[in-house]
Amino acid sequence: MLDQWLGVFVPAGTPAEVVRRLNGEMEKALVDATVRERFDKAAMEAVGGTSEQFAHLVRSNFAMYGKLVADLKIRVE
């Protein structure tokens, strides 16, 4: 099974306070009834979390798909 996710990235070196504020505002949006309804209509589940949790997800997906590419001997042509 493949999961699809959406996230927000900021440039490396973005101040931690900016990251915290952006994450906090996104968390507020994800509990808004209108936003949740739109996610539901798109058959998507609104899931929030910390920037650390998102970084972990990205890194684990990168490792998983990197292994898949290597195991399948996929080459860029």
PDB file of N, CA, C and O in Angstrom:
ATOM      1  N   MET A   1       0.833  -1.171   0.000  1.00  0.00           N
ATOM      2  CA  MET A   1       0.000   0.000   0.000  1.00  0.00           C
ATOM      3  C   MET A   1       0.883   1.241   0.000  1.00  0.00           C
ATOM      4  O   MET A   1       1.895   1.293   0.700  1.00  0.00           O
ATOM      5  N   LEU A   2       0.505   2.213  -0.768  1.00  0.00           N
ATOM      6  CA  LEU A   2       1.214   3.487  -0.807  1.00  0.00           C
ATOM      7  C   LEU A   2       0.358   4.553  -0.153  1.00  0.00           C
ATOM      8  O   LEU A   2      -0.830   4.682  -0.445  1.00  0.00           O
ATOM      9  N   ASP A   3       0.968   5.301   0.721  1.00  0.00           N
ATOM     10  CA  ASP A   3       0.287   6.438   1.321  1.00  0.00           C
ATOM     11  C   ASP A   3       0.663   7.694   0.563  1.00  0.00           C
ATOM     12  O   ASP A   3       1.760   7.805   0.015  1.00  0.00           O
ATOM     13  N   GLN A   4      -0.245   8.619   0.539  1.00  0.00           N
ATOM     14  CA  GLN A   4       0.040   9.931  -0.036  1.00  0.00           C
ATOM     15  C   GLN A   4      -0.055  10.928   1.099  1.00  0.00           C
ATOM     16  O   GLN A   4      -0.970  10.855   1.919  1.00  0.00           O
ATOM     17  N   TRP A   5       0.873  11.847   1.152  1.00  0.00           N
ATOM     18  CA  TRP A   5       0.804  12.868   2.181  1.00  0.00           C
ATOM     19  C   TRP A   5       1.177  14.217   1.581  1.00  0.00           C
ATOM     20  O   TRP A   5       1.857  14.305   0.559  1.00  0.00           O
ATOM     21  N   LEU A   6       0.718  15.236   2.237  1.00  0.00           N
ATOM     22  CA  LEU A   6       1.038  16.607   1.854  1.00  0.00           C
ATOM     23  C   LEU A   6       1.688  17.265   3.057  1.00  0.00           C
ATOM     24  O   LEU A   6       1.302  17.005   4.197  1.00  0.00           O
ATOM     25  N   GLY A   7       2.653  18.098   2.815  1.00  0.00           N
ATOM     26  CA  GLY A   7       3.314  18.781   3.914  1.00  0.00           C
ATOM     27  C   GLY A   7       3.890  20.098   3.446  1.00  0.00           C
ATOM     28  O   GLY A   7       3.884  20.414   2.256  1.00  0.00           O
ATOM     29  N   VAL A   8       4.378  20.846   4.387  1.00  0.00           N
ATOM     30  CA  VAL A   8       4.972  22.145   4.109  1.00  0.00           C
ATOM     31  C   VAL A   8       6.442  22.090   4.492  1.00  0.00           C
ATOM     32  O   VAL A   8       6.795  21.654   5.588  1.00  0.00           O
ATOM     33  N   PHE A   9       7.286  22.532   3.586  1.00  0.00           N
ATOM     34  CA  PHE A   9       8.721  22.589   3.830  1.00  0.00           C
ATOM     35  C   PHE A   9       9.156  24.049   3.878  1.00  0.00           C
ATOM     36  O   PHE A   9       8.581  24.899   3.198  1.00  0.00           O
ATOM     37  N   VAL A  10      10.161  24.330   4.675  1.00  0.00           N
ATOM     38  CA  VAL A  10      10.755  25.666   4.736  1.00  0.00           C
ATOM     39  C   VAL A  10      12.245  25.512   4.461  1.00  0.00           C
ATOM     40  O   VAL A  10      12.796  24.422   4.615  1.00  0.00           O
ATOM     41  N   PRO A  11      12.894  26.589   4.059  1.00  0.00           N
ATOM     42  CA  PRO A  11      14.334  26.494   3.797  1.00  0.00           C
ATOM     43  C   PRO A  11      15.125  26.087   5.041  1.00  0.00           C
ATOM     44  O   PRO A  11      14.749  26.418   6.166  1.00  0.00           O
ATOM     45  N   ALA A  12      16.208  25.377   4.825  1.00  0.00           N
ATOM     46  CA  ALA A  12      17.109  25.036   5.925  1.00  0.00           C
ATOM     47  C   ALA A  12      17.548  26.329   6.599  1.00  0.00           C
ATOM     48  O   ALA A  12      17.788  27.338   5.936  1.00  0.00           O
ATOM     49  N   GLY A  13      17.648  26.287   7.905  1.00  0.00           N
ATOM     50  CA  GLY A  13      18.070  27.458   8.644  1.00  0.00           C
ATOM     51  C   GLY A  13      16.947  28.402   9.038  1.00  0.00           C
ATOM     52  O   GLY A  13      17.198  29.432   9.665  1.00  0.00           O
ATOM     53  N   THR A  14      15.710  28.068   8.679  1.00  0.00           N
ATOM     54  CA  THR A  14      14.576  28.892   9.103  1.00  0.00           C
ATOM     55  C   THR A  14      14.551  28.895  10.632  1.00  0.00           C
ATOM     56  O   THR A  14      14.651  27.836  11.252  1.00  0.00           O
ATOM     57  N   PRO A  15      14.419  30.065  11.239  1.00  0.00           N
ATOM     58  CA  PRO A  15      14.424  30.115  12.707  1.00  0.00           C
ATOM     59  C   PRO A  15      13.358  29.208  13.318  1.00  0.00           C
ATOM     60  O   PRO A  15      12.243  29.106  12.808  1.00  0.00           O
ATOM     61  N   ALA A  16      13.722  28.553  14.419  1.00  0.00           N
ATOM     62  CA  ALA A  16      12.825  27.609  15.088  1.00  0.00           C
ATOM     63  C   ALA A  16      11.496  28.263  15.464  1.00  0.00           C
ATOM     64  O   ALA A  16      10.450  27.619  15.384  1.00  0.00           O
ATOM     65  N   GLU A  17      11.522  29.520  15.870  1.00  0.00           N
ATOM     66  CA  GLU A  17      10.292  30.205  16.254  1.00  0.00           C
ATOM     67  C   GLU A  17       9.352  30.342  15.057  1.00  0.00           C
ATOM     68  O   GLU A  17       8.136  30.226  15.215  1.00  0.00           O
ATOM     69  N   VAL A  18       9.893  30.585  13.873  1.00  0.00           N
ATOM     70  CA  VAL A  18       9.075  30.679  12.666  1.00  0.00           C
ATOM     71  C   VAL A  18       8.457  29.322  12.355  1.00  0.00           C
ATOM     72  O   VAL A  18       7.278  29.237  12.009  1.00  0.00           O
ATOM     73  N   VAL A  19       9.249  28.266  12.477  1.00  0.00           N
ATOM     74  CA  VAL A  19       8.745  26.905  12.244  1.00  0.00           C
ATOM     75  C   VAL A  19       7.632  26.581  13.235  1.00  0.00           C
ATOM     76  O   VAL A  19       6.592  26.049  12.847  1.00  0.00           O
ATOM     77  N   ARG A  20       7.843  26.899  14.515  1.00  0.00           N
ATOM     78  CA  ARG A  20       6.816  26.635  15.535  1.00  0.00           C
ATOM     79  C   ARG A  20       5.530  27.407  15.249  1.00  0.00           C
ATOM     80  O   ARG A  20       4.431  26.868  15.378  1.00  0.00           O
ATOM     81  N   ARG A  21       5.676  28.667  14.860  1.00  0.00           N
ATOM     82  CA  ARG A  21       4.473  29.467  14.597  1.00  0.00           C
ATOM     83  C   ARG A  21       3.725  28.932  13.374  1.00  0.00           C
ATOM     84  O   ARG A  21       2.503  28.789  13.406  1.00  0.00           O
ATOM     85  N   LEU A  22       4.449  28.643  12.315  1.00  0.00           N
ATOM     86  CA  LEU A  22       3.820  28.107  11.108  1.00  0.00           C
ATOM     87  C   LEU A  22       3.118  26.794  11.433  1.00  0.00           C
ATOM     88  O   LEU A  22       1.983  26.577  11.009  1.00  0.00           O
ATOM     89  N   ASN A  23       3.776  25.924  12.174  1.00  0.00           N
ATOM     90  CA  ASN A  23       3.167  24.647  12.547  1.00  0.00           C
ATOM     91  C   ASN A  23       1.924  24.864  13.398  1.00  0.00           C
ATOM     92  O   ASN A  23       0.914  24.187  13.207  1.00  0.00           O
ATOM     93  N   GLY A  24       1.989  25.787  14.320  1.00  0.00           N
ATOM     94  CA  GLY A  24       0.841  26.069  15.174  1.00  0.00           C
ATOM     95  C   GLY A  24      -0.354  26.574  14.380  1.00  0.00           C
ATOM     96  O   GLY A  24      -1.491  26.181  14.645  1.00  0.00           O
ATOM     97  N   GLU A  25      -0.101  27.438  13.413  1.00  0.00           N
ATOM     98  CA  GLU A  25      -1.188  27.963  12.581  1.00  0.00           C
ATOM     99  C   GLU A  25      -1.787  26.868  11.699  1.00  0.00           C
ATOM    100  O   GLU A  25      -2.997  26.840  11.475  1.00  0.00           O
ATOM    101  N   MET A  26      -0.948  25.975  11.205  1.00  0.00           N
ATOM    102  CA  MET A  26      -1.461  24.861  10.402  1.00  0.00           C
ATOM    103  C   MET A  26      -2.282  23.910  11.264  1.00  0.00           C
ATOM    104  O   MET A  26      -3.298  23.379  10.814  1.00  0.00           O
ATOM    105  N   GLU A  27      -1.847  23.696  12.497  1.00  0.00           N
ATOM    106  CA  GLU A  27      -2.616  22.845  13.417  1.00  0.00           C
ATOM    107  C   GLU A  27      -3.998  23.451  13.663  1.00  0.00           C
ATOM    108  O   GLU A  27      -5.000  22.736  13.695  1.00  0.00           O
ATOM    109  N   LYS A  28      -4.045  24.766  13.836  1.00  0.00           N
ATOM    110  CA  LYS A  28      -5.341  25.435  14.018  1.00  0.00           C
ATOM    111  C   LYS A  28      -6.225  25.228  12.789  1.00  0.00           C
ATOM    112  O   LYS A  28      -7.419  24.957  12.914  1.00  0.00           O
ATOM    113  N   ALA A  29      -5.636  25.357  11.610  1.00  0.00           N
ATOM    114  CA  ALA A  29      -6.410  25.191  10.379  1.00  0.00           C
ATOM    115  C   ALA A  29      -6.960  23.776  10.261  1.00  0.00           C
ATOM    116  O   ALA A  29      -8.084  23.583   9.797  1.00  0.00           O
ATOM    117  N   LEU A  30      -6.180  22.794  10.676  1.00  0.00           N
ATOM    118  CA  LEU A  30      -6.592  21.397  10.528  1.00  0.00           C
ATOM    119  C   LEU A  30      -7.743  21.001  11.439  1.00  0.00           C
ATOM    120  O   LEU A  30      -8.367  19.963  11.221  1.00  0.00           O
ATOM    121  N   VAL A  31      -8.036  21.804  12.454  1.00  0.00           N
ATOM    122  CA  VAL A  31      -9.190  21.501  13.295  1.00  0.00           C
ATOM    123  C   VAL A  31     -10.398  22.358  12.929  1.00  0.00           C
ATOM    124  O   VAL A  31     -11.470  22.200  13.513  1.00  0.00           O
ATOM    125  N   ASP A  32     -10.231  23.262  11.967  1.00  0.00           N
ATOM    126  CA  ASP A  32     -11.337  24.097  11.495  1.00  0.00           C
ATOM    127  C   ASP A  32     -12.335  23.229  10.734  1.00  0.00           C
ATOM    128  O   ASP A  32     -11.949  22.433   9.878  1.00  0.00           O
ATOM    129  N   ALA A  33     -13.617  23.385  11.050  1.00  0.00           N
ATOM    130  CA  ALA A  33     -14.656  22.545  10.442  1.00  0.00           C
ATOM    131  C   ALA A  33     -14.689  22.656   8.926  1.00  0.00           C
ATOM    132  O   ALA A  33     -14.861  21.650   8.238  1.00  0.00           O
ATOM    133  N   THR A  34     -14.528  23.862   8.394  1.00  0.00           N
ATOM    134  CA  THR A  34     -14.555  24.044   6.943  1.00  0.00           C
ATOM    135  C   THR A  34     -13.381  23.341   6.276  1.00  0.00           C
ATOM    136  O   THR A  34     -13.540  22.693   5.242  1.00  0.00           O
ATOM    137  N   VAL A  35     -12.220  23.472   6.865  1.00  0.00           N
ATOM    138  CA  VAL A  35     -11.024  22.810   6.316  1.00  0.00           C
ATOM    139  C   VAL A  35     -11.203  21.299   6.372  1.00  0.00           C
ATOM    140  O   VAL A  35     -10.922  20.603   5.396  1.00  0.00           O
ATOM    141  N   ARG A  36     -11.663  20.795   7.493  1.00  0.00           N
ATOM    142  CA  ARG A  36     -11.860  19.343   7.628  1.00  0.00           C
ATOM    143  C   ARG A  36     -12.887  18.828   6.618  1.00  0.00           C
ATOM    144  O   ARG A  36     -12.722  17.748   6.050  1.00  0.00           O
ATOM    145  N   GLU A  37     -13.941  19.602   6.401  1.00  0.00           N
ATOM    146  CA  GLU A  37     -14.957  19.206   5.430  1.00  0.00           C
ATOM    147  C   GLU A  37     -14.360  19.109   4.028  1.00  0.00           C
ATOM    148  O   GLU A  37     -14.672  18.186   3.275  1.00  0.00           O
ATOM    149  N   ARG A  38     -13.513  20.053   3.689  1.00  0.00           N
ATOM    150  CA  ARG A  38     -12.873  20.017   2.360  1.00  0.00           C
ATOM    151  C   ARG A  38     -11.935  18.824   2.223  1.00  0.00           C
ATOM    152  O   ARG A  38     -11.879  18.186   1.172  1.00  0.00           O
ATOM    153  N   PHE A  39     -11.212  18.531   3.274  1.00  0.00           N
ATOM    154  CA  PHE A  39     -10.368  17.339   3.242  1.00  0.00           C
ATOM    155  C   PHE A  39     -11.230  16.095   3.066  1.00  0.00           C
ATOM    156  O   PHE A  39     -10.920  15.224   2.252  1.00  0.00           O
ATOM    157  N   ASP A  40     -12.310  16.017   3.834  1.00  0.00           N
ATOM    158  CA  ASP A  40     -13.210  14.861   3.738  1.00  0.00           C
ATOM    159  C   ASP A  40     -13.767  14.702   2.325  1.00  0.00           C
ATOM    160  O   ASP A  40     -13.814  13.589   1.801  1.00  0.00           O
ATOM    161  N   LYS A  41     -14.188  15.800   1.709  1.00  0.00           N
ATOM    162  CA  LYS A  41     -14.731  15.740   0.348  1.00  0.00           C
ATOM    163  C   LYS A  41     -13.692  15.272  -0.659  1.00  0.00           C
ATOM    164  O   LYS A  41     -14.037  14.695  -1.690  1.00  0.00           O
ATOM    165  N   ALA A  42     -12.439  15.519  -0.366  1.00  0.00           N
ATOM    166  CA  ALA A  42     -11.357  15.074  -1.248  1.00  0.00           C
ATOM    167  C   ALA A  42     -10.854  13.681  -0.866  1.00  0.00           C
ATOM    168  O   ALA A  42      -9.841  13.214  -1.386  1.00  0.00           O
ATOM    169  N   ALA A  43     -11.574  13.021   0.051  1.00  0.00           N
ATOM    170  CA  ALA A  43     -11.201  11.687   0.534  1.00  0.00           C
ATOM    171  C   ALA A  43      -9.807  11.689   1.144  1.00  0.00           C
ATOM    172  O   ALA A  43      -9.028  10.753   0.960  1.00  0.00           O
ATOM    173  N   MET A  44      -9.507  12.765   1.876  1.00  0.00           N
ATOM    174  CA  MET A  44      -8.219  12.896   2.547  1.00  0.00           C
ATOM    175  C   MET A  44      -8.450  13.011   4.046  1.00  0.00           C
ATOM    176  O   MET A  44      -9.477  13.524   4.492  1.00  0.00           O
ATOM    177  N   GLU A  45      -7.502  12.537   4.799  1.00  0.00           N
ATOM    178  CA  GLU A  45      -7.575  12.627   6.255  1.00  0.00           C
ATOM    179  C   GLU A  45      -6.631  13.730   6.709  1.00  0.00           C
ATOM    180  O   GLU A  45      -5.438  13.697   6.407  1.00  0.00           O
ATOM    181  N   ALA A  46      -7.157  14.692   7.424  1.00  0.00           N
ATOM    182  CA  ALA A  46      -6.342  15.791   7.942  1.00  0.00           C
ATOM    183  C   ALA A  46      -5.618  15.321   9.196  1.00  0.00           C
ATOM    184  O   ALA A  46      -6.242  15.059  10.224  1.00  0.00           O
ATOM    185  N   VAL A  47      -4.310  15.218   9.101  1.00  0.00           N
ATOM    186  CA  VAL A  47      -3.492  14.763  10.223  1.00  0.00           C
ATOM    187  C   VAL A  47      -2.424  15.812  10.481  1.00  0.00           C
ATOM    188  O   VAL A  47      -1.679  16.183   9.574  1.00  0.00           O
ATOM    189  N   GLY A  48      -2.350  16.273  11.670  1.00  0.00           N
ATOM    190  CA  GLY A  48      -1.318  17.249  12.029  1.00  0.00           C
ATOM    191  C   GLY A  48      -0.187  16.568  12.755  1.00  0.00           C
ATOM    192  O   GLY A  48      -0.045  15.346  12.709  1.00  0.00           O
ATOM    193  N   GLY A  49       0.602  17.356  13.413  1.00  0.00           N
ATOM    194  CA  GLY A  49       1.717  16.824  14.185  1.00  0.00           C
ATOM    195  C   GLY A  49       2.804  17.871  14.291  1.00  0.00           C
ATOM    196  O   GLY A  49       2.647  19.007  13.843  1.00  0.00           O
ATOM    197  N   THR A  50       3.890  17.472  14.882  1.00  0.00           N
ATOM    198  CA  THR A  50       5.011  18.383  15.055  1.00  0.00           C
ATOM    199  C   THR A  50       5.911  18.366  13.826  1.00  0.00           C
ATOM    200  O   THR A  50       5.829  17.467  12.990  1.00  0.00           O
ATOM    201  N   SER A  51       6.764  19.367  13.732  1.00  0.00           N
ATOM    202  CA  SER A  51       7.719  19.389  12.623  1.00  0.00           C
ATOM    203  C   SER A  51       8.681  18.208  12.735  1.00  0.00           C
ATOM    204  O   SER A  51       9.153  17.690  11.723  1.00  0.00           O
ATOM    205  N   GLU A  52       8.968  17.788  13.956  1.00  0.00           N
ATOM    206  CA  GLU A  52       9.849  16.633  14.157  1.00  0.00           C
ATOM    207  C   GLU A  52       9.188  15.350  13.655  1.00  0.00           C
ATOM    208  O   GLU A  52       9.848  14.504  13.051  1.00  0.00           O
ATOM    209  N   GLN A  53       7.903  15.209  13.900  1.00  0.00           N
ATOM    210  CA  GLN A  53       7.187  14.024  13.405  1.00  0.00           C
ATOM    211  C   GLN A  53       7.159  14.009  11.883  1.00  0.00           C
ATOM    212  O   GLN A  53       7.325  12.957  11.267  1.00  0.00           O
ATOM    213  N   PHE A  54       6.950  15.176  11.276  1.00  0.00           N
ATOM    214  CA  PHE A  54       6.938  15.252   9.818  1.00  0.00           C
ATOM    215  C   PHE A  54       8.321  14.933   9.255  1.00  0.00           C
ATOM    216  O   PHE A  54       8.434  14.212   8.264  1.00  0.00           O
ATOM    217  N   ALA A  55       9.371  15.462   9.875  1.00  0.00           N
ATOM    218  CA  ALA A  55      10.738  15.175   9.421  1.00  0.00           C
ATOM    219  C   ALA A  55      11.011  13.674   9.490  1.00  0.00           C
ATOM    220  O   ALA A  55      11.646  13.113   8.596  1.00  0.00           O
ATOM    221  N   HIS A  56      10.531  13.025  10.550  1.00  0.00           N
ATOM    222  CA  HIS A  56      10.704  11.575  10.684  1.00  0.00           C
ATOM    223  C   HIS A  56       9.986  10.845   9.553  1.00  0.00           C
ATOM    224  O   HIS A  56      10.537   9.911   8.972  1.00  0.00           O
ATOM    225  N   LEU A  57       8.753  11.268   9.235  1.00  0.00           N
ATOM    226  CA  LEU A  57       7.992  10.655   8.147  1.00  0.00           C
ATOM    227  C   LEU A  57       8.737  10.786   6.822  1.00  0.00           C
ATOM    228  O   LEU A  57       8.868   9.816   6.076  1.00  0.00           O
ATOM    229  N   VAL A  58       9.220  11.982   6.540  1.00  0.00           N
ATOM    230  CA  VAL A  58       9.934  12.220   5.279  1.00  0.00           C
ATOM    231  C   VAL A  58      11.188  11.353   5.202  1.00  0.00           C
ATOM    232  O   VAL A  58      11.453  10.725   4.177  1.00  0.00           O
ATOM    233  N   ARG A  59      11.949  11.324   6.278  1.00  0.00           N
ATOM    234  CA  ARG A  59      13.193  10.526   6.281  1.00  0.00           C
ATOM    235  C   ARG A  59      12.906   9.029   6.147  1.00  0.00           C
ATOM    236  O   ARG A  59      13.612   8.323   5.427  1.00  0.00           O
ATOM    237  N   SER A  60      11.883   8.552   6.832  1.00  0.00           N
ATOM    238  CA  SER A  60      11.579   7.120   6.752  1.00  0.00           C
ATOM    239  C   SER A  60      11.056   6.750   5.365  1.00  0.00           C
ATOM    240  O   SER A  60      11.380   5.679   4.853  1.00  0.00           O
ATOM    241  N   ASN A  61      10.257   7.614   4.752  1.00  0.00           N
ATOM    242  CA  ASN A  61       9.785   7.362   3.385  1.00  0.00           C
ATOM    243  C   ASN A  61      10.957   7.381   2.412  1.00  0.00           C
ATOM    244  O   ASN A  61      11.026   6.547   1.510  1.00  0.00           O
ATOM    245  N   PHE A  62      11.873   8.319   2.585  1.00  0.00           N
ATOM    246  CA  PHE A  62      13.041   8.412   1.709  1.00  0.00           C
ATOM    247  C   PHE A  62      13.852   7.124   1.788  1.00  0.00           C
ATOM    248  O   PHE A  62      14.276   6.587   0.765  1.00  0.00           O
ATOM    249  N   ALA A  63      14.066   6.632   3.003  1.00  0.00           N
ATOM    250  CA  ALA A  63      14.823   5.392   3.180  1.00  0.00           C
ATOM    251  C   ALA A  63      14.082   4.204   2.579  1.00  0.00           C
ATOM    252  O   ALA A  63      14.689   3.368   1.910  1.00  0.00           O
ATOM    253  N   MET A  64      12.779   4.123   2.813  1.00  0.00           N
ATOM    254  CA  MET A  64      11.986   3.002   2.317  1.00  0.00           C
ATOM    255  C   MET A  64      11.996   2.969   0.783  1.00  0.00           C
ATOM    256  O   MET A  64      12.254   1.925   0.183  1.00  0.00           O
ATOM    257  N   TYR A  65      11.715   4.112   0.157  1.00  0.00           N
ATOM    258  CA  TYR A  65      11.669   4.132  -1.306  1.00  0.00           C
ATOM    259  C   TYR A  65      13.063   4.038  -1.916  1.00  0.00           C
ATOM    260  O   TYR A  65      13.225   3.515  -3.019  1.00  0.00           O
ATOM    261  N   GLY A  66      14.059   4.537  -1.212  1.00  0.00           N
ATOM    262  CA  GLY A  66      15.435   4.360  -1.681  1.00  0.00           C
ATOM    263  C   GLY A  66      15.813   2.895  -1.743  1.00  0.00           C
ATOM    264  O   GLY A  66      16.448   2.450  -2.700  1.00  0.00           O
ATOM    265  N   LYS A  67      15.420   2.139  -0.714  1.00  0.00           N
ATOM    266  CA  LYS A  67      15.683   0.695  -0.697  1.00  0.00           C
ATOM    267  C   LYS A  67      14.920   0.005  -1.822  1.00  0.00           C
ATOM    268  O   LYS A  67      15.458  -0.885  -2.480  1.00  0.00           O
ATOM    269  N   LEU A  68      13.683   0.404  -2.047  1.00  0.00           N
ATOM    270  CA  LEU A  68      12.876  -0.189  -3.117  1.00  0.00           C
ATOM    271  C   LEU A  68      13.531   0.053  -4.481  1.00  0.00           C
ATOM    272  O   LEU A  68      13.616  -0.858  -5.305  1.00  0.00           O
ATOM    273  N   VAL A  69      13.983   1.265  -4.706  1.00  0.00           N
ATOM    274  CA  VAL A  69      14.650   1.598  -5.968  1.00  0.00           C
ATOM    275  C   VAL A  69      15.906   0.750  -6.129  1.00  0.00           C
ATOM    276  O   VAL A  69      16.163   0.221  -7.210  1.00  0.00           O
ATOM    277  N   ALA A  70      16.688   0.618  -5.064  1.00  0.00           N
ATOM    278  CA  ALA A  70      17.908  -0.191  -5.138  1.00  0.00           C
ATOM    279  C   ALA A  70      17.579  -1.668  -5.356  1.00  0.00           C
ATOM    280  O   ALA A  70      18.198  -2.321  -6.197  1.00  0.00           O
ATOM    281  N   ASP A  71      16.610  -2.201  -4.605  1.00  0.00           N
ATOM    282  CA  ASP A  71      16.238  -3.613  -4.737  1.00  0.00           C
ATOM    283  C   ASP A  71      15.725  -3.940  -6.138  1.00  0.00           C
ATOM    284  O   ASP A  71      15.991  -5.021  -6.663  1.00  0.00           O
ATOM    285  N   LEU A  72      14.998  -3.015  -6.734  1.00  0.00           N
ATOM    286  CA  LEU A  72      14.442  -3.229  -8.072  1.00  0.00           C
ATOM    287  C   LEU A  72      15.415  -2.829  -9.187  1.00  0.00           C
ATOM    288  O   LEU A  72      15.124  -2.957 -10.376  1.00  0.00           O
ATOM    289  N   LYS A  73      16.575  -2.342  -8.754  1.00  0.00           N
ATOM    290  CA  LYS A  73      17.617  -1.902  -9.703  1.00  0.00           C
ATOM    291  C   LYS A  73      17.090  -0.884 -10.722  1.00  0.00           C
ATOM    292  O   LYS A  73      17.377  -0.961 -11.916  1.00  0.00           O
ATOM    293  N   ILE A  74      16.311   0.066 -10.207  1.00  0.00           N
ATOM    294  CA  ILE A  74      15.764   1.119 -11.049  1.00  0.00           C
ATOM    295  C   ILE A  74      16.866   2.116 -11.353  1.00  0.00           C
ATOM    296  O   ILE A  74      17.574   2.567 -10.453  1.00  0.00           O
ATOM    297  N   ARG A  75      17.009   2.458 -12.622  1.00  0.00           N
ATOM    298  CA  ARG A  75      18.058   3.385 -13.051  1.00  0.00           C
ATOM    299  C   ARG A  75      17.437   4.578 -13.742  1.00  0.00           C
ATOM    300  O   ARG A  75      16.407   4.456 -14.406  1.00  0.00           O
ATOM    301  N   VAL A  76      18.054   5.721 -13.589  1.00  0.00           N
ATOM    302  CA  VAL A  76      17.622   6.919 -14.308  1.00  0.00           C
ATOM    303  C   VAL A  76      18.273   6.855 -15.682  1.00  0.00           C
ATOM    304  O   VAL A  76      19.477   6.629 -15.808  1.00  0.00           O
ATOM    305  N   GLU A  77      17.457   7.059 -16.703  1.00  0.00           N
ATOM    306  CA  GLU A  77      18.000   7.001 -18.066  1.00  0.00           C
ATOM    307  C   GLU A  77      17.909   8.347 -18.731  1.00  0.00           C
ATOM    308  O   GLU A  77      18.317   8.495 -19.882  1.00  0.00           O
TER     309      GLU A  77
END
